[in-house]
Amino acid sequence: MVRPTRARLMASAMACLLAYGCDEGADDATADAGLPDGMPADMTPSDMAPSDMTPSDMAPDMGLPDAPTAGEWIEVAPGGDTVCSRGTPYRFFVRGGDPNKVIVDFQGGGACWNALTCSFAGALFKEEASPLSAYTDAIDEGRLSGLFDPGSHNPFADWTLIHVQYCTGDIHWGDARVEYSDSTTIEHRGYANARAAIDWMKARYAPTDLLVSGCSAGAYGAIFHGAYLAHELPEARLTVVADSGAGIITESFLEDSLPGWNAQSKLPPFIDALQAPIVDLSLPEVYVAISEHFPDRRFAQITAQYDADQTFFFEAMGGDPAEWPARLNESLGYIEERAPNFRSYVTPGSAHCATPYPYLFDRTVDGIAQIDWLDQLVTGAEAPPSVACAGEGCFDDPVCDACAAEMAPWCRFCEGWPDRYRPADEPPMDPMPE
């Protein structure tokens, strides 16, 4: 039996944190929390161009598709400097809706930062842009829900949605072409790809309401590019919601990843507090700096108290998994103490991500439904207070409990729930006597 090296364990852990999911048995359509991980096996590069495009479909200003009609999905292949990790074309997707209300959603899907992690073709990070049909099929089949759900129970169903695909292994921050070895060269161009989607949106919409969202790796894209959107669209009522990307990492990972991606060069130049070496900036400090710079905008994180993906990554990096929940609470408390316009919603359980899943509409903490809290955060006259489970309530999770009866894509995060997440000196509580 070949034992995995520590480097390989670290690589797998990184993929699990920044991807939407980690499950060897999951198919491509569910391993990314319902979002496709790659192209079908029979797809060729020629298939990646937008299909059936005619001159009448093009906007004269950029030579790209114009805004779609309400309910219509289109794909946009912006060309130019955009590219996926191994040189294949990039694309993003748009669902037409209210032109005054726009969601810019950043996809998750792994990362790579050295010769080892970048050499696993497609195994540790999403390296290709997926076709639009993979998304629309997942929505139709209910594997992709949450903010994407077209049903009336979704208060954002009629919003225009810009989905920023992710295929560069750099949490949407990178601006570098890196030759990791003679056989491995990666285009870390997440910044250029995201900018193409943002610029396309700005040329066609002038939103009064703007929700910037993202799950897992996309959570980091949301806060990073949310700062640029707040700066460039000062009249819009903007809210950033980062889902399951708390950024509780070790210093060694910080030093090994962001500098190599050249993320330093893309730190928002208009925020003085961010003009520092990127290895000296923790995620809480990034949130505080951005929130303080835009005091009239709203910023938030949502996460599970025992997020299995983030906890696994922290453990594989050498951290004590028992410390992760406390580190999460400490991080959120630090940001909220410094930034009055920051909020958080912490749920029970160990499931990773909420915004792409149907249980976004079912979760309730202290009698406050997560979807109602999110709706008030984005559209309410006043931001709602932060919400968090506490004590034994954090082990009362209907989402994981339901996995005992029926396996769903997110159930892989519920393995061993809840006993494996209890402190060693705290045995499971006995049932209350009837």
KEMAR-961772 format. One line per field, with one value per residue (C-alpha): residue in three letters; x, y, z; chain; residue number from 0. Coordinates in Angstrom, 2 decimals, decimal comma, always signed. Layout:
BEGIN
res: ALA  ...
east: X  ...
north: Y  ...
up: Z  ...
chain: A  ...
n: NUM  ...
***
This chain:
BEGIN
res: MET  VAL  ARG  PRO  THR  ARG  ALA  ARG  LEU  MET  ALA  SER  ALA  MET  ALA  CYS  LEU  LEU  ALA  TYR  GLY  CYS  ASP  GLU  GLY  ALA  ASP  ASP  ALA  THR  ALA  ASP  ALA  GLY  LEU  PRO  ASP  GLY  MET  PRO  ALA  ASP  MET  THR  PRO  SER  ASP  MET  ALA  PRO  SER  ASP  MET  THR  PRO  SER  ASP  MET  ALA  PRO  ASP  MET  GLY  LEU  PRO  ASP  ALA  PRO  THR  ALA  GLY  GLU  TRP  ILE  GLU  VAL  ALA  PRO  GLY  GLY  ASP  THR  VAL  CYS  SER  ARG  GLY  THR  PRO  TYR  ARG  PHE  PHE  VAL  ARG  GLY  GLY  ASP  PRO  ASN  LYS  VAL  ILE  VAL  ASP  PHE  GLN  GLY  GLY  GLY  ALA  CYS  TRP  ASN  ALA  LEU  THR  CYS  SER  PHE  ALA  GLY  ALA  LEU  PHE  LYS  GLU  GLU  ALA  SER  PRO  LEU  SER  ALA  TYR  THR  ASP  ALA  ILE  ASP  GLU  GLY  ARG  LEU  SER  GLY  LEU  PHE  ASP  PRO  GLY  SER  HIS  ASN  PRO  PHE  ALA  ASP  TRP  THR  LEU  ILE  HIS  VAL  GLN  TYR  CYS  THR  GLY  ASP  ILE  HIS  TRP  GLY  ASP  ALA  ARG  VAL  GLU  TYR  SER  ASP  SER  THR  THR  ILE  GLU  HIS  ARG  GLY  TYR  ALA  ASN  ALA  ARG  ALA  ALA  ILE  ASP  TRP  MET  LYS  ALA  ARG  TYR  ALA  PRO  THR  ASP  LEU  LEU  VAL  SER  GLY  CYS  SER  ALA  GLY  ALA  TYR  GLY  ALA  ILE  PHE  HIS  GLY  ALA  TYR  LEU  ALA  HIS  GLU  LEU  PRO  GLU  ALA  ARG  LEU  THR  VAL  VAL  ALA  ASP  SER  GLY  ALA  GLY  ILE  ILE  THR  GLU  SER  PHE  LEU  GLU  ASP  SER  LEU  PRO  GLY  TRP  ASN  ALA  GLN  SER  LYS  LEU  PRO  PRO  PHE  ILE  ASP  ALA  LEU  GLN  ALA  PRO  ILE  VAL  ASP  LEU  SER  LEU  PRO  GLU  VAL  TYR  VAL  ALA  ILE  SER  GLU  HIS  PHE  PRO  ASP  ARG  ARG  PHE  ALA  GLN  ILE  THR  ALA  GLN  TYR  ASP  ALA  ASP  GLN  THR  PHE  PHE  PHE  GLU  ALA  MET  GLY  GLY  ASP  PRO  ALA  GLU  TRP  PRO  ALA  ARG  LEU  ASN  GLU  SER  LEU  GLY  TYR  ILE  GLU  GLU  ARG  ALA  PRO  ASN  PHE  ARG  SER  TYR  VAL  THR  PRO  GLY  SER  ALA  HIS  CYS  ALA  THR  PRO  TYR  PRO  TYR  LEU  PHE  ASP  ARG  THR  VAL  ASP  GLY  ILE  ALA  GLN  ILE  ASP  TRP  LEU  ASP  GLN  LEU  VAL  THR  GLY  ALA  GLU  ALA  PRO  PRO  SER  VAL  ALA  CYS  ALA  GLY  GLU  GLY  CYS  PHE  ASP  ASP  PRO  VAL  CYS  ASP  ALA  CYS  ALA  ALA  GLU  MET  ALA  PRO  TRP  CYS  ARG  PHE  CYS  GLU  GLY  TRP  PRO  ASP  ARG  TYR  ARG  PRO  ALA  ASP  GLU  PRO  PRO  MET  ASP  PRO  MET  PRO  GLU
east: +0,00  +1,38  +0,97  +0,07  +2,73  +2,02  +2,21  -0,52  -2,69  -2,21  -3,17  -6,34  -7,22  -6,81  -9,14  -11,72  -11,65  -11,85  -14,00  -17,69  -17,22  -14,85  -16,19  -14,39  -17,70  -19,45  -20,04  -19,02  -22,45  -22,57  -18,95  -19,19  -22,33  -24,47  -22,17  -20,33  -16,63  -15,57  -16,49  -18,07  -15,47  -16,42  -16,20  -13,49  -12,06  -14,13  -17,26  -16,38  -17,33  -20,81  -23,25  -25,48  -24,18  -25,16  -24,21  -27,68  -27,01  -23,94  -23,71  -22,01  -19,82  -17,94  -18,87  -20,40  -23,97  -26,32  -28,34  -30,71  -34,44  -35,99  -35,57  -33,22  -29,73  -26,83  -23,13  -20,49  -17,01  -15,20  -11,85  -9,09  -6,96  -9,37  -8,25  -8,59  -5,72  -4,33  -4,96  -8,52  -11,19  -13,06  -16,80  -19,35  -23,14  -26,00  -29,64  -31,81  -33,96  -34,75  -32,09  -32,05  -31,34  -28,21  -26,40  -22,72  -21,97  -18,47  -18,08  -15,83  -13,70  -10,31  -6,89  -3,26  -0,10  +2,98  +4,30  +2,62  -0,86  -0,93  +0,15  -3,03  -4,99  -8,52  -8,26  -7,57  -9,05  -11,54  -9,35  -11,88  -14,96  -18,12  -20,84  -24,05  -26,09  -24,39  -25,79  -29,27  -29,59  -28,50  -31,10  -33,85  -32,98  -32,83  -29,13  -28,44  -30,81  -30,51  -29,83  -30,20  -33,70  -36,37  -39,20  -41,35  -39,95  -36,65  -36,83  -33,99  -35,58  -36,35  -32,92  -30,40  -27,69  -24,10  -22,35  -18,56  -17,14  -13,87  -11,09  -7,80  -6,96  -6,36  -9,64  -10,41  -7,46  -4,57  -2,73  +0,19  +1,38  +3,48  +5,75  +5,77  +7,77  +8,77  +5,41  +3,14  +2,30  -0,78  -2,60  -3,64  -5,86  -8,81  -8,67  -8,89  -11,72  -13,72  -13,09  -14,40  -17,69  -17,89  -17,10  -19,69  -22,27  -21,39  -21,74  -25,30  -26,73  -26,82  -28,14  -29,74  -29,38  -26,33  -25,69  -22,13  -22,06  -19,84  -19,46  -16,17  -13,40  -16,06  -16,47  -12,98  -13,79  -16,91  -15,15  -12,19  -14,20  -17,00  -14,61  -14,06  -17,79  -18,50  -15,88  -17,04  -20,80  -21,16  -24,89  -25,82  -27,04  -24,41  -24,23  -21,42  -22,30  -19,37  -20,58  -18,34  -15,02  -13,90  -10,22  -8,93  -5,58  -1,97  +0,77  +2,62  -0,25  -0,59  +3,08  +2,99  -0,10  -1,06  +2,42  +2,80  -0,54  +0,55  -2,53  -0,54  -0,72  -4,51  -5,24  -7,70  -5,41  -8,11  -8,10  -5,07  -5,32  -4,72  -1,50  +0,68  +2,48  -0,27  +1,30  +0,73  -3,02  -5,40  -8,92  -10,48  -8,24  -9,29  -12,97  -12,37  -10,44  -13,08  -16,03  -14,51  -13,80  -17,44  -19,43  -22,72  -22,46  -23,20  -20,81  -21,55  -20,38  -22,56  -21,18  -21,87  -20,38  -18,67  -18,08  -16,57  -14,66  -13,02  -12,27  -10,67  -8,41  -7,36  -6,48  -4,49  -2,46  -1,39  -4,09  -6,14  -9,64  -11,10  -9,94  -11,68  -15,12  -13,56  -11,28  -14,35  -16,20  -13,13  -12,70  -16,34  -16,34  -13,21  -14,68  -18,04  -16,43  -14,43  -16,98  -20,56  -21,75  -20,68  -23,05  -22,88  -25,27  -23,82  -25,86  -25,68  -24,10  -21,15  -22,52  -20,33  -22,06  -25,72  -26,33  -26,34  -28,49  -32,25  -31,81  -31,04  -34,85  -35,33  -32,68  -33,79  -31,66  -33,33  -36,57  -34,98  -35,06  -31,81  -33,49  -35,52  -32,36  -30,55  -33,46  -33,52  -29,75  -29,87  -33,14  -34,16  -34,02  -31,93  -29,48  -30,64  -28,60  -26,13  -27,49  -25,61  -26,37  -25,03  -24,06  -25,97  -28,09  -25,14  -25,49  -29,19  -29,01  -32,04  -29,94  -27,54  -30,28  -32,20  -29,21  -29,99  -33,07  -31,96  -28,50  -28,24  -25,15  -24,32  -24,59  -20,91  -20,25  -22,37  -20,31  -19,90  -22,24  -22,49  -20,26  -16,99  -17,37  -17,92  -14,98  -13,22  -14,17  -17,82  -19,68  -22,91  -25,86  -28,37  -31,88  -34,23  -36,54  -40,09
north: +0,00  +3,40  +5,99  +9,52  +12,15  +15,20  +17,33  +15,25  +15,48  +19,24  +19,41  +17,40  +19,56  +22,74  +21,41  +20,52  +23,99  +26,03  +23,71  +23,43  +19,85  +16,98  +13,55  +10,90  +9,36  +12,53  +13,09  +16,28  +17,82  +17,56  +17,77  +21,55  +21,87  +21,28  +23,20  +21,29  +20,66  +20,32  +19,62  +16,40  +13,87  +14,18  +17,97  +19,51  +23,05  +23,93  +23,21  +25,98  +28,87  +30,34  +28,41  +29,82  +33,36  +35,83  +39,50  +40,56  +38,90  +41,03  +44,33  +46,89  +48,30  +45,13  +42,58  +40,41  +39,29  +41,95  +41,62  +38,62  +38,85  +37,97  +34,28  +33,66  +32,21  +33,14  +32,38  +35,02  +34,19  +37,52  +36,56  +39,14  +38,55  +35,98  +32,37  +29,25  +27,63  +25,54  +27,95  +27,03  +29,71  +31,33  +32,01  +33,27  +32,99  +35,45  +34,93  +37,83  +39,56  +42,94  +45,28  +47,33  +44,36  +42,35  +39,44  +38,92  +35,40  +33,91  +30,16  +28,03  +25,11  +24,43  +25,99  +25,21  +27,00  +24,83  +22,15  +19,36  +20,83  +22,23  +18,95  +17,06  +17,81  +18,64  +16,74  +19,59  +22,59  +23,41  +23,90  +24,33  +26,46  +24,37  +24,64  +26,47  +23,29  +21,77  +24,60  +24,74  +20,95  +21,09  +23,78  +21,84  +18,71  +20,54  +19,84  +23,56  +25,71  +28,54  +31,85  +30,07  +28,78  +30,29  +29,53  +32,12  +31,09  +32,68  +36,47  +36,89  +34,82  +37,84  +39,44  +39,47  +36,95  +37,10  +33,81  +34,25  +30,84  +29,82  +27,87  +29,48  +28,00  +31,41  +32,26  +34,86  +37,02  +35,99  +37,83  +35,61  +32,96  +30,56  +27,81  +25,42  +22,78  +21,86  +20,15  +22,37  +25,97  +27,59  +30,72  +32,27  +34,90  +34,95  +38,71  +39,28  +36,78  +38,38  +41,85  +40,76  +39,70  +42,88  +45,14  +43,35  +43,90  +47,58  +48,22  +46,89  +47,54  +50,39  +48,49  +50,25  +47,05  +44,80  +41,52  +40,18  +36,54  +33,49  +30,09  +28,62  +29,87  +32,18  +33,76  +35,22  +36,42  +38,11  +40,22  +41,04  +42,13  +43,46  +46,22  +47,18  +47,13  +49,33  +51,79  +51,79  +51,82  +54,32  +54,85  +51,17  +49,70  +46,96  +43,92  +41,35  +37,88  +35,47  +31,90  +29,37  +31,11  +32,18  +32,24  +30,48  +29,33  +28,95  +31,47  +28,92  +28,63  +32,40  +32,73  +29,92  +30,95  +34,62  +35,95  +33,33  +34,30  +37,96  +38,91  +41,73  +43,73  +43,65  +44,71  +47,63  +50,68  +53,04  +51,43  +52,67  +49,96  +47,30  +48,85  +46,39  +43,13  +40,66  +38,09  +40,53  +40,75  +38,31  +37,86  +39,61  +42,59  +42,59  +42,64  +45,42  +47,53  +47,19  +47,63  +50,74  +52,21  +51,71  +52,37  +52,73  +49,25  +45,91  +42,99  +39,54  +35,99  +32,91  +29,56  +26,47  +26,35  +23,02  +23,38  +20,01  +21,27  +24,21  +22,17  +19,39  +21,85  +23,49  +20,08  +18,99  +22,18  +21,20  +22,95  +21,36  +20,78  +21,22  +24,84  +25,70  +26,62  +28,96  +30,46  +31,07  +32,85  +34,88  +35,98  +36,98  +38,79  +40,73  +41,93  +42,89  +44,78  +46,90  +47,19  +48,17  +47,36  +43,69  +40,85  +37,06  +34,11  +30,96  +27,77  +24,46  +21,49  +20,69  +21,30  +23,41  +26,23  +27,25  +29,66  +26,97  +24,49  +24,13  +24,23  +27,94  +28,22  +25,81  +26,71  +28,54  +29,70  +31,17  +31,40  +33,47  +31,86  +32,18  +33,25  +35,93  +37,18  +37,30  +39,12  +41,74  +42,12  +42,86  +44,79  +45,94  +49,52  +48,31  +45,41  +42,57  +41,64  +38,81  +35,35  +32,38  +29,03  +28,50  +25,61  +22,40  +24,20  +24,04  +20,23  +20,37  +20,26  +19,15  +19,27  +16,55  +14,68  +14,31  +12,57  +9,47  +8,93  +10,22  +10,99  +14,42  +16,07  +17,90  +14,79  +14,02  +16,87  +15,15  +11,98  +11,25  +14,06  +15,09  +12,95  +13,52  +17,28  +17,25  +18,11  +15,02  +15,81  +16,39  +13,11  +13,17  +14,22  +11,55  +12,02  +13,89  +11,48  +11,44
up: +0,00  -0,98  +1,76  +0,59  +1,13  +3,26  +0,10  -1,53  +1,56  +1,56  -2,10  -1,54  +1,42  -0,58  -3,23  -0,61  +0,94  -2,21  -4,31  -3,56  -2,44  -1,86  -2,71  -4,73  -5,69  -6,78  -10,45  -12,21  -11,84  -8,04  -6,92  -7,19  -5,06  -8,12  -10,45  -13,18  -12,68  -16,30  -19,91  -21,08  -22,17  -25,82  -25,93  -28,10  -28,08  -31,11  -29,08  -26,65  -28,93  -28,37  -30,52  -33,27  -32,84  -35,56  -36,07  -34,94  -31,57  -30,97  -29,11  -31,35  -28,56  -27,66  -30,31  -27,59  -26,88  -25,62  -22,42  -22,55  -22,08  -18,71  -17,93  -20,85  -20,27  -22,54  -22,57  -23,21  -24,48  -24,03  -25,59  -25,26  -22,16  -20,70  -20,57  -18,46  -16,61  -19,45  -22,30  -23,26  -23,80  -20,95  -20,72  -18,24  -18,13  -17,77  -16,86  -17,92  -15,35  -13,85  -15,31  -12,11  -9,85  -10,59  -8,93  -9,71  -8,48  -8,33  -8,78  -6,57  -7,67  -6,11  -6,49  -7,31  -6,26  -6,93  -9,28  -7,35  -6,96  -10,49  -12,09  -11,21  -14,35  -13,27  -9,99  -7,58  -9,31  -12,01  -15,07  -17,90  -18,47  -18,62  -21,28  -20,47  -20,86  -17,82  -15,70  -17,14  -16,87  -13,21  -12,50  -14,26  -12,29  -8,95  -8,38  -8,63  -6,62  -4,09  -5,82  -9,17  -8,40  -10,69  -8,27  -6,54  -3,13  -4,20  -3,64  -6,14  -8,90  -11,07  -10,69  -13,53  -12,67  -13,92  -13,10  -13,19  -14,02  -12,39  -14,12  -13,06  -9,66  -8,02  -6,15  -8,88  -7,74  -10,03  -12,77  -13,76  -16,17  -14,12  -15,41  -12,48  -14,38  -17,91  -18,34  -16,24  -17,09  -15,57  -16,60  -13,28  -14,91  -12,55  -12,25  -16,03  -16,38  -13,58  -14,97  -18,36  -16,78  -14,69  -17,66  -19,81  -17,07  -16,61  -20,36  -20,33  -16,86  -14,38  -11,35  -8,44  -6,39  -6,63  -4,81  -5,06  -3,97  -4,10  -2,46  -1,20  -3,54  -4,96  -1,51  -1,86  -5,36  -3,98  -1,34  -3,64  -6,67  -4,50  -3,47  -7,11  -7,83  -4,82  -6,07  -9,69  -9,08  -6,23  -6,79  -6,47  -3,19  -2,92  -0,66  -0,59  +0,72  +1,05  +1,55  +3,32  +2,79  +6,26  +5,29  +8,39  +6,99  +8,00  +7,29  +5,16  +2,70  +2,51  +1,65  -0,93  -2,90  -3,26  -4,16  -6,88  -8,36  -8,43  -6,43  -4,83  -8,06  -8,05  -4,48  -4,73  -5,04  -3,71  -0,23  +1,72  +4,37  +1,71  +0,45  +2,31  +1,48  +0,78  +3,11  +5,97  +5,35  +7,02  +5,65  +8,69  +8,00  +4,34  +5,38  +7,88  +5,37  +2,65  +5,02  +6,59  +3,17  +2,11  +5,30  +3,41  +1,81  +3,45  +3,83  +5,22  +5,64  +5,97  +7,09  +9,14  +12,64  +11,88  +8,12  +7,15  +4,13  +5,85  +8,98  +6,94  +5,17  +8,43  +9,88  +6,82  +7,04  +10,53  +12,53  +15,28  +13,86  +17,33  +17,21  +13,94  +15,34  +17,90  +15,26  +13,07  +15,86  +16,74  +13,12  +12,69  +16,03  +15,10  +11,82  +13,30  +16,18  +13,74  +10,93  +11,89  +8,36  +8,58  +9,46  +9,69  +9,73  +11,32  +11,02  +12,85  +11,15  +8,94  +5,41  +3,14  +1,23  +1,21  -1,67  -4,40  -2,48  -1,86  +1,91  +1,59  +1,73  +4,66  +7,25  +10,37  +13,31  +16,41  +14,47  +11,68  +8,25  +6,37  +3,13  +4,94  +6,66  +3,32  +1,67  +4,44  +4,29  +0,57  +0,22  +3,71  +4,92  +7,86  +7,90  +10,15  +13,22  +12,93  +13,64  +15,09  +16,60  +20,10  +22,32  +21,79  +19,19  +16,80  +16,79  +15,90  +12,12  +10,07  +6,89  +8,01  +9,86  +6,61  +5,02  +7,06  +4,93  +1,53  +0,15  -1,48  -3,02  +0,22  +2,41  +1,90  +4,35  +7,00  +7,42  +11,12  +12,10  +14,87  +17,10  +15,25  +15,73  +19,48  +21,74  +23,02  +26,60  +25,73  +25,11  +23,12  +25,22  +26,22  +24,87  +27,16  +29,03  +27,80
chain: A  A  A  A  A  A  A  A  A  A  A  A  A  A  A  A  A  A  A  A  A  A  A  A  A  A  A  A  A  A  A  A  A  A  A  A  A  A  A  A  A  A  A  A  A  A  A  A  A  A  A  A  A  A  A  A  A  A  A  A  A  A  A  A  A  A  A  A  A  A  A  A  A  A  A  A  A  A  A  A  A  A  A  A  A  A  A  A  A  A  A  A  A  A  A  A  A  A  A  A  A  A  A  A  A  A  A  A  A  A  A  A  A  A  A  A  A  A  A  A  A  A  A  A  A  A  A  A  A  A  A  A  A  A  A  A  A  A  A  A  A  A  A  A  A  A  A  A  A  A  A  A  A  A  A  A  A  A  A  A  A  A  A  A  A  A  A  A  A  A  A  A  A  A  A  A  A  A  A  A  A  A  A  A  A  A  A  A  A  A  A  A  A  A  A  A  A  A  A  A  A  A  A  A  A  A  A  A  A  A  A  A  A  A  A  A  A  A  A  A  A  A  A  A  A  A  A  A  A  A  A  A  A  A  A  A  A  A  A  A  A  A  A  A  A  A  A  A  A  A  A  A  A  A  A  A  A  A  A  A  A  A  A  A  A  A  A  A  A  A  A  A  A  A  A  A  A  A  A  A  A  A  A  A  A  A  A  A  A  A  A  A  A  A  A  A  A  A  A  A  A  A  A  A  A  A  A  A  A  A  A  A  A  A  A  A  A  A  A  A  A  A  A  A  A  A  A  A  A  A  A  A  A  A  A  A  A  A  A  A  A  A  A  A  A  A  A  A  A  A  A  A  A  A  A  A  A  A  A  A  A  A  A  A  A  A  A  A  A  A  A  A  A  A  A  A  A  A  A  A  A  A  A  A  A  A  A  A  A  A  A  A  A  A  A  A  A  A  A  A  A  A  A  A  A  A  A  A  A  A  A  A  A  A  A  A  A  A  A  A  A  A  A  A  A  A  A  A  A  A  A  A  A  A
n: 0  1  2  3  4  5  6  7  8  9  10  11  12  13  14  15  16  17  18  19  20  21  22  23  24  25  26  27  28  29  30  31  32  33  34  35  36  37  38  39  40  41  42  43  44  45  46  47  48  49  50  51  52  53  54  55  56  57  58  59  60  61  62  63  64  65  66  67  68  69  70  71  72  73  74  75  76  77  78  79  80  81  82  83  84  85  86  87  88  89  90  91  92  93  94  95  96  97  98  99  100  101  102  103  104  105  106  107  108  109  110  111  112  113  114  115  116  117  118  119  120  121  122  123  124  125  126  127  128  129  130  131  132  133  134  135  136  137  138  139  140  141  142  143  144  145  146  147  148  149  150  151  152  153  154  155  156  157  158  159  160  161  162  163  164  165  166  167  168  169  170  171  172  173  174  175  176  177  178  179  180  181  182  183  184  185  186  187  188  189  190  191  192  193  194  195  196  197  198  199  200  201  202  203  204  205  206  207  208  209  210  211  212  213  214  215  216  217  218  219  220  221  222  223  224  225  226  227  228  229  230  231  232  233  234  235  236  237  238  239  240  241  242  243  244  245  246  247  248  249  250  251  252  253  254  255  256  257  258  259  260  261  262  263  264  265  266  267  268  269  270  271  272  273  274  275  276  277  278  279  280  281  282  283  284  285  286  287  288  289  290  291  292  293  294  295  296  297  298  299  300  301  302  303  304  305  306  307  308  309  310  311  312  313  314  315  316  317  318  319  320  321  322  323  324  325  326  327  328  329  330  331  332  333  334  335  336  337  338  339  340  341  342  343  344  345  346  347  348  349  350  351  352  353  354  355  356  357  358  359  360  361  362  363  364  365  366  367  368  369  370  371  372  373  374  375  376  377  378  379  380  381  382  383  384  385  386  387  388  389  390  391  392  393  394  395  396  397  398  399  400  401  402  403  404  405  406  407  408  409  410  411  412  413  414  415  416  417  418  419  420  421  422  423  424  425  426  427  428  429  430  431  432  433
***
